[in-house]
Amino acid sequence: MTEYERRLIDLLTSTHPAWRYEEHDLPGLPRWWAIRYGPLRPDQRRAGARDVLGRTTLHRLAEALARHDEILHRSRY
């Protein structure tokens, strides 16, 4: 992991603390993963929320987490 990637992970950790971040270098799978610490409610799942997000880059993972936050925010109402 590069210093730049480490800083992005630190930023994601402070911005989205409900997730654990992992890097996996497996052929055919995303490299970066976010795994929720806690369970989702049934209504959050129905709204499209997920327990695990995987993307090829940290930037894409950050975008997916932002979209995920929007889903959770909408499910509160």
N, CA, C and O of each residue as an XYZ file, in Angstrom:
308
protein
N       0.846     -1.164      0.000
C       0.000      0.000      0.000
C       0.898      1.236      0.000
O       1.857      1.343      0.765
N       0.554      2.137     -0.868
C       1.340      3.374     -0.960
C       0.953      4.343      0.162
O      -0.069      4.169      0.825
N       1.779      5.352      0.356
C       1.474      6.384      1.357
C       0.175      7.111      0.991
O      -0.633      7.425      1.865
N      -0.016      7.371     -0.287
C      -1.233      8.021     -0.760
C      -2.459      7.166     -0.424
O      -3.467      7.690      0.050
N      -2.379      5.861     -0.664
C      -3.492      4.967     -0.351
C      -3.735      4.924      1.161
O      -4.884      4.888      1.603
N      -2.673      4.925      1.942
C      -2.813      4.930      3.403
C      -3.560      6.183      3.859
O      -4.418      6.107      4.739
N      -3.238      7.330      3.268
C      -3.928      8.568      3.631
C      -5.404      8.510      3.239
O      -6.261      8.986      3.983
N      -5.703      7.930      2.078
C      -7.107      7.782      1.670
C      -7.866      6.851      2.615
O      -9.017      7.120      2.961
N      -7.229      5.767      3.029
C      -7.858      4.856      3.987
C      -8.124      5.593      5.303
O      -9.192      5.442      5.895
N      -7.153      6.390      5.758
C      -7.351      7.170      6.983
C      -8.530      8.129      6.831
O      -9.326      8.301      7.755
N      -8.633      8.747      5.662
C      -9.752      9.661      5.402
C     -11.085      8.913      5.401
O     -12.062      9.372      5.992
N     -11.117      7.766      4.736
C     -12.345      6.964      4.720
C     -12.724      6.518      6.127
O     -13.901      6.530      6.486
N     -11.737      6.128      6.920
C     -11.996      5.677      8.282
C     -12.602      6.791      9.120
O     -13.494      6.543      9.932
N     -12.128      8.011      8.930
C     -12.685      9.116      9.711
C     -14.035      9.573      9.158
O     -14.888     10.028      9.920
N     -14.238      9.458      7.856
C     -15.494      9.893      7.227
C     -16.591      8.842      7.352
O     -17.760      9.178      7.545
N     -16.219      7.589      7.244
C     -17.173      6.464      7.282
C     -16.702      5.456      8.339
O     -16.203      4.387      7.987
N     -16.856      5.784      9.631
C     -16.310      4.925     10.683
C     -17.060      3.606     10.908
O     -16.584      2.757     11.662
N     -18.199      3.422     10.283
C     -18.976      2.191     10.486
C     -18.445      1.028      9.647
O     -19.027     -0.057      9.637
N     -17.333      1.264      8.945
C     -16.802      0.263      8.029
C     -15.365     -0.107      8.378
O     -14.596      0.708      8.889
N     -15.028     -1.360      8.086
C     -13.640     -1.838      8.152
C     -13.141     -1.908      6.716
O     -13.877     -2.342      5.830
N     -11.911     -1.492      6.473
C     -11.371     -1.439      5.114
C     -10.279     -2.479      4.938
O      -9.405     -2.641      5.790
N     -10.348     -3.181      3.813
C      -9.385     -4.237      3.522
C      -8.924     -4.145      2.079
O      -9.649     -3.690      1.193
N      -7.707     -4.589      1.876
C      -7.137     -4.675      0.533
C      -6.858     -6.138      0.236
O      -6.216     -6.825      1.030
N      -7.339     -6.615     -0.906
C      -7.108     -7.996     -1.335
C      -6.658     -7.971     -2.789
O      -7.259     -7.297     -3.625
N      -5.627     -8.690     -3.072
C      -5.114     -8.750     -4.436
C      -5.395    -10.137     -5.007
O      -4.499    -10.973     -5.129
N      -6.669    -10.361     -5.357
C      -7.088    -11.647     -5.902
C      -7.559    -11.446     -7.332
O      -8.328    -10.524     -7.603
N      -7.112    -12.293     -8.251
C      -7.503    -12.135     -9.655
C      -9.017    -12.171     -9.837
O      -9.703    -13.042     -9.301
N      -9.518    -11.214    -10.598
C     -10.934    -11.175    -10.932
C     -11.837    -10.560     -9.881
O     -13.048    -10.480    -10.086
N     -11.280    -10.122     -8.761
C     -12.084     -9.519     -7.698
C     -11.626     -8.084     -7.452
O     -10.489     -7.732     -7.766
N     -12.506     -7.259     -6.894
C     -12.088     -5.899     -6.549
C     -10.921     -5.918     -5.566
O     -10.779     -6.852     -4.777
N     -10.098     -4.890     -5.620
C      -8.932     -4.821     -4.744
C      -9.276     -4.267     -3.369
O      -8.719     -4.711     -2.366
N     -10.189     -3.298     -3.312
C     -10.507     -2.606     -2.062
C     -11.907     -2.957     -1.592
O     -12.852     -2.988     -2.380
N     -12.029     -3.223     -0.289
C     -13.290     -3.657      0.285
C     -13.628     -2.850      1.519
O     -12.740     -2.468      2.282
N     -14.906     -2.592      1.717
C     -15.433     -1.995      2.935
C     -16.455     -2.978      3.495
O     -17.379     -3.394      2.796
N     -16.280     -3.344      4.763
C     -17.154     -4.306      5.422
C     -17.762     -3.621      6.647
O     -17.039     -3.112      7.503
N     -19.087     -3.611      6.724
C     -19.762     -2.943      7.848
C     -19.481     -3.675      9.153
O     -19.421     -4.904      9.193
N     -19.309     -2.900     10.218
C     -19.129     -3.478     11.544
C     -20.445     -4.005     12.103
O     -20.483     -5.075     12.711
N     -21.514     -3.261     11.900
C     -22.796     -3.636     12.485
C     -23.796     -4.086     11.441
O     -23.621     -3.823     10.251
N     -24.847     -4.767     11.884
C     -25.870     -5.249     10.953
C     -26.780     -4.122     10.465
O     -26.934     -3.089     11.116
N     -27.360     -4.353      9.328
C     -28.346     -3.418      8.770
C     -29.741     -3.861      9.185
O     -29.992     -5.045      9.412
N     -30.634     -2.896      9.278
C     -32.041     -3.213      9.543
C     -32.696     -3.713      8.244
O     -32.208     -3.425      7.151
N     -33.784     -4.450      8.365
C     -34.469     -4.946      7.165
C     -34.889     -3.825      6.204
O     -34.791     -3.989      4.988
N     -35.358     -2.687      6.739
C     -35.766     -1.598      5.851
C     -34.572     -1.003      5.113
O     -34.714     -0.552      3.977
N     -33.400     -0.996      5.738
C     -32.198     -0.505      5.066
C     -31.800     -1.447      3.929
O     -31.392     -1.001      2.857
N     -31.920     -2.728      4.170
C     -31.620     -3.708      3.108
C     -32.581     -3.556      1.934
O     -32.175     -3.593      0.772
N     -33.862     -3.384      2.258
C     -34.857     -3.204      1.189
C     -34.571     -1.943      0.374
O     -34.865     -1.888     -0.820
N     -34.001     -0.939      1.022
C     -33.678      0.313      0.324
C     -32.431      0.182     -0.547
O     -32.132      1.075     -1.339
N     -31.702     -0.929     -0.404
C     -30.527     -1.155     -1.236
C     -29.198     -1.117     -0.505
O     -28.149     -1.226     -1.141
N     -29.211     -0.964      0.816
C     -27.972     -0.936      1.590
C     -27.329     -2.317      1.610
O     -28.019     -3.334      1.540
N     -26.023     -2.346      1.705
C     -25.264     -3.595      1.688
C     -24.291     -3.648      2.857
O     -23.900     -2.618      3.406
N     -23.907     -4.872      3.229
C     -22.934     -5.089      4.297
C     -21.497     -4.994      3.797
O     -20.586     -4.680      4.563
N     -21.302     -5.261      2.533
C     -19.959     -5.303      1.953
C     -19.972     -4.575      0.612
O     -20.864     -4.771     -0.214
N     -18.961     -3.732      0.419
C     -18.778     -3.049     -0.859
C     -17.363     -3.325     -1.342
O     -16.411     -3.226     -0.568
N     -17.222     -3.666     -2.592
C     -15.893     -3.893     -3.165
C     -15.736     -3.105     -4.455
O     -16.642     -3.087     -5.288
N     -14.599     -2.458     -4.621
C     -14.320     -1.671     -5.821
C     -12.859     -1.823     -6.209
O     -12.027     -2.220     -5.393
N     -12.556     -1.505     -7.459
C     -11.197     -1.675     -7.971
C     -10.228     -0.608     -7.481
O      -9.026     -0.860     -7.408
N     -10.727      0.579     -7.143
C      -9.866      1.656     -6.649
C     -10.468      2.254     -5.383
O     -11.661      2.108     -5.114
N      -9.628      2.923     -4.618
C     -10.123      3.595     -3.414
C     -11.068      4.734     -3.755
O     -12.017      4.995     -3.016
N     -10.818      5.417     -4.870
C     -11.726      6.495     -5.280
C     -13.117      5.947     -5.576
O     -14.119      6.545     -5.184
N     -13.179      4.825     -6.258
C     -14.482      4.214     -6.538
C     -15.143      3.712     -5.265
O     -16.364      3.781     -5.125
N     -14.342      3.212     -4.343
C     -14.891      2.770     -3.070
C     -15.457      3.962     -2.300
O     -16.531      3.860     -1.707
N     -14.752      5.082     -2.303
C     -15.246      6.293     -1.635
C     -16.562      6.752     -2.253
O     -17.475      7.154     -1.531
N     -16.672      6.698     -3.570
C     -17.916      7.076     -4.241
C     -19.052      6.135     -3.847
O     -20.176      6.573     -3.603
N     -18.749      4.840     -3.788
C     -19.768      3.860     -3.409
C     -20.226      4.084     -1.966
O     -21.413      3.954     -1.665
N     -19.297      4.417     -1.080
C     -19.662      4.690      0.310
C     -20.534      5.939      0.410
O     -21.472      5.977      1.208
N     -20.236      6.947     -0.383
C     -21.064      8.168     -0.384
C     -22.481      7.849     -0.858
O     -23.452      8.315     -0.262
N     -22.605      7.055     -1.927
C     -23.929      6.652     -2.403
C     -24.653      5.816     -1.342
O     -25.860      5.953     -1.137
N     -23.896      4.960     -0.683
C     -24.468      4.120      0.368
C     -24.998      4.985      1.507
O     -26.070      4.705      2.043
N     -24.267      6.024      1.881
C     -24.740      6.942      2.920
C     -26.061      7.597      2.516
O     -26.936      7.802      3.357
N     -26.205      7.923      1.240
C     -27.454      8.505      0.748
C     -28.606      7.521      0.915
O     -29.706      7.912      1.305
N     -28.360      6.253      0.625
C     -29.383      5.213      0.795
C     -29.799      5.146      2.259
O     -30.991      5.123      2.567
N     -28.823      5.114      3.160
C     -29.137      5.033      4.584
C     -29.860      6.286      5.064
O     -30.771      6.200      5.888
N     -29.469      7.426      4.565
C     -30.125      8.672      4.954
C     -31.602      8.664      4.510
O     -32.486      9.052      5.274
N     -31.854      8.224      3.283
C     -33.235      8.159      2.800
C     -34.065      7.145      3.553
O     -35.273      7.330      3.705
N     -33.443      6.070      4.029
C     -34.203      5.029      4.722
C     -34.605      5.447      6.131
O     -35.396      4.753      6.770
N     -34.084      6.558      6.626
C     -34.448      7.049      7.966
C     -35.817      7.709      7.974
O     -36.405      7.896      9.039
N     -36.327      8.063      6.814
C     -37.587      8.809      6.744
C     -38.712      7.954      6.242
O     -39.842      8.428      6.123
